[in-house]
Amino acid sequence: MKYQNDNFYIEKVLKGDSSAYANLVNKHKDMVFTIVHRIVRNREDAEEIAQDVFLKVFQSLNSFKYKSKFSTWLYRIAYNTAISKTRKKYLETSLIDNEIINNFTIDEITQNINELNKEEQKIYIQSAINKLPENENVIITLFYQNENSVDEISEITGLSKSNVKVKLHRIRKKLYSELQHLFEIKVNELV
C-alpha cells in the first residue's frame, strides 16, 4: 500500500477521523517493533510495548509540534518506552569484549564475509548485531536498516550528534571484531 505523508494522517486524526491513525500504525509498526525488540530482546514484551507506544502516541498526538519528522518523534517515544521497561526488568545480555577489538583487520573480515553467500552473510551479521548491548543495537539498526541520519538518531536517543558518530564508529569496530571471532570459530570447526 502506498501511504500519504504522515502529516496528512495526523491532520485527519486531529480533525476527528481516528480511523486515519491505522494508516500511521501500519506505516511505522515494523520499525517501532524493531526498535523495541532490539532493546527488550523478547518478542512478546516487544509486541506489548509497541502497542503501548502507539497508544501513547495516539493520546498525545495533539502535542506533536512538527519540529521534526513524525517518524523521529514516534521512534523516540518507542526508544524511551523500551528503555524504561528494561530498567524495571533487568535483561541479561552477552557483551562483546572491548579488549579484542584491535585484534583484526578490516580487510580480513571483508574477505571472509565476501566468501559467504547472501544468506550466510545475513546470519553472521545478525548474530554479531544480536551480541551488542541494547542501546548500541538500536543505534546501528536506526542508521543502517531504517536509514536515519545522525541528526535523527540524536533526536531519537537524546544523545549529542558527536556522541552518535562516536558510538557508530565504536559499534562498527565491535561488529568487525565479533565477525572475526565468528569466522575463527567456523574455521576451527572445519579443522
C-alpha positions in Angstrom: 0.0 0.0 0.0 1.3 3.5 -0.9 0.9 5.8 2.1 0.4 9.6 2.2 2.7 11.9 4.1 2.4 11.4 7.8 1.2 14.9 8.3 -1.8 14.1 6.1 -3.0 11.4 8.5 -2.1 13.4 11.6 -4.3 16.3 10.4 -7.2 13.8 9.7 -6.9 12.3 13.2 -6.7 15.7 14.9 -9.9 16.7 13.0 -11.7 13.7 14.4 -11.1 10.9 11.9 -9.5 8.4 14.4 -9.6 5.7 11.7 -6.8 7.5 9.9 -4.5 6.6 12.7 -4.5 3.0 11.5 -2.5 4.2 8.4 0.2 5.7 10.7 0.3 2.5 12.7 0.6 0.3 9.6 3.2 2.6 8.1 5.5 2.6 11.1 4.7 -0.6 13.1 7.6 -2.6 11.7 10.3 -0.1 12.7 8.7 0.6 16.1 8.7 -3.2 16.8 12.3 -3.5 15.6 13.5 -0.7 17.8 11.7 -2.0 20.8 12.6 -5.7 20.1 16.3 -4.7 19.8 16.1 -3.2 23.3 14.0 -5.8 25.2 15.1 -8.8 23.1 11.8 -10.6 23.8 9.2 -10.9 21.1 6.1 -10.9 23.4 7.4 -8.0 25.5 8.3 -6.1 22.3 4.8 -6.6 20.9 3.2 -5.4 24.1 5.5 -2.3 24.4 4.9 -1.5 20.7 1.2 -1.4 21.4 1.8 0.8 24.4 3.9 3.1 22.2 1.1 3.5 19.6 -1.5 4.1 22.4 0.8 6.8 23.9 1.3 8.5 20.6 -2.4 8.5 19.8 -3.2 10.0 23.2 -0.5 12.7 22.8 -0.8 13.3 19.0 -2.1 16.8 19.7 1.2 17.7 21.4 3.2 16.8 18.2 5.0 20.1 17.3 6.1 19.3 13.7 9.6 20.4 14.6 10.9 17.0 13.4 9.5 14.3 11.3 6.7 12.4 12.8 8.7 9.1 12.5 11.5 10.7 14.5 9.1 11.7 17.3 7.5 8.3 17.2 10.8 6.4 17.3 12.0 8.5 20.2 8.8 7.5 22.2 9.4 3.9 21.2 13.1 4.1 22.3 12.3 5.8 25.6 9.4 3.5 26.4 11.5 0.4 25.8 14.4 1.7 27.8 12.0 2.5 30.7 10.6 -1.0 30.6 14.1 -2.6 30.7 15.1 -0.5 33.7 12.2 -2.1 35.5 13.1 -5.6 34.3 16.9 -6.5 34.1 17.7 -8.4 30.9 20.9 -10.4 30.7 23.0 -9.7 27.6 26.2 -11.1 26.2 28.5 -8.1 25.6 31.3 -8.1 23.0 34.7 -7.8 24.7 36.2 -4.4 24.1 39.7 -5.8 24.6 39.7 -7.9 21.4 38.5 -5.0 19.2 42.0 -4.3 17.9 43.0 -7.9 17.1 41.7 -7.9 13.5 42.0 -6.3 10.1 39.0 -5.0 8.3 40.4 -6.5 5.0 40.4 -10.0 6.6 36.8 -9.6 7.7 35.7 -8.1 4.4 37.4 -11.0 2.5 35.7 -13.6 4.8 32.3 -12.1 4.6 32.5 -11.8 0.8 33.3 -15.6 0.6 29.8 -16.3 2.0 26.5 -16.3 0.1 24.0 -13.6 0.9 22.0 -15.8 3.3 25.1 -16.7 5.3 26.2 -13.1 5.4 22.9 -12.1 6.9 23.1 -14.8 9.5 26.7 -13.8 10.6 25.9 -10.1 10.6 22.7 -10.6 12.6 24.5 -12.8 15.0 27.1 -10.1 15.6 24.4 -7.4 16.0 22.5 -9.5 18.5 25.6 -9.6 20.8 25.6 -5.8 21.0 24.1 -4.1 24.1 20.5 -2.9 23.6 21.4 0.8 23.1 24.1 0.1 20.5 21.8 -2.4 18.8 19.2 0.2 18.3 21.6 2.9 17.1 23.1 0.6 14.4 19.6 -0.6 13.4 18.3 3.0 13.0 21.4 4.0 11.0 21.6 1.1 8.6 18.3 -0.6 8.5 16.0 2.4 8.8 18.5 4.8 7.2 18.0 7.5 9.8 20.5 10.4 9.8 22.9 11.1 12.7 20.7 14.1 13.5 17.6 12.0 13.6 19.3 9.3 15.8 20.5 12.1 18.1 16.9 13.3 18.5 15.5 9.8 19.0 18.1 8.7 21.6 18.8 12.1 23.3 22.5 11.7 22.5 24.5 14.5 21.0 25.3 14.3 17.3 29.0 13.9 18.0 28.2 11.1 20.6 26.1 9.3 18.0 29.0 9.5 15.5 31.5 8.1 18.1 29.1 5.4 19.1 28.6 4.4 15.4 32.3 4.2 14.9 32.8 2.0 18.1 29.8 -0.2 17.2 31.3 -0.8 13.7 34.6 -1.8 15.4 32.8 -4.2 17.7 30.9 -5.7 14.8 34.1 -6.3 12.9 35.6 -7.9 16.0 32.7 -10.1 16.6 32.6 -11.2 12.9 36.3 -12.1 13.1 35.6 -14.1 16.2 32.7 -15.9 14.4 34.9 -16.7 11.4 37.6 -18.1 13.7 35.0 -20.4 15.3 33.9 -21.5 11.8 37.5 -22.3 10.8 38.2 -24.2 14.0 35.0 -26.3 13.4 36.2 -27.2 9.9 39.7 -28.2 11.0 
